[in-house]
Amino acid sequence: MNNGKYAYGSNYGSGTISSFRLGSNGSLTLLQRAAGRSADPGNKQGSTPLDIRTSRDGRFLYLVQPGSGKVGGWRINANGSLAKWASGVVSARQ
């Protein structure tokens, strides 16, 4: 997932989010191998990241942790680093 300046990838095995800088030619430069971390990366049944999205304005990153039913949120700083913002349970509508 990218916001035009930075790209982010979820790493299911380690429970982390990696951050990359996007070059003008489309190249990627690793900024942080573990820019963000799920609540319990050792819990492979629920707390590892599966999918991520950035907000439309590119200021926030959201992470889905399917087994635990949680969504995590990070603020994307001006330099591409992540700051933990929120975590919570999302209930499915019926």
BELPENOR-V551589 format. One record per run of one state. SS is the DSSP state (H for helix, E for strand, - for the rest). FROM is the first residue (numbers start at 1). LEN is the number of residues. If there is no record, write none. Layout:
SS;FROM;LEN / SS;FROM;LEN
This chain:
-;1;1 / E;2;1 / -;3;3 / E;6;6 / -;12;4 / E;16;7 / -;23;5 / E;28;10 / -;38;13 / E;51;4 / -;55;5 / E;60;6 / -;66;4 / E;70;7 / -;77;5 / E;82;8 / -;90;5
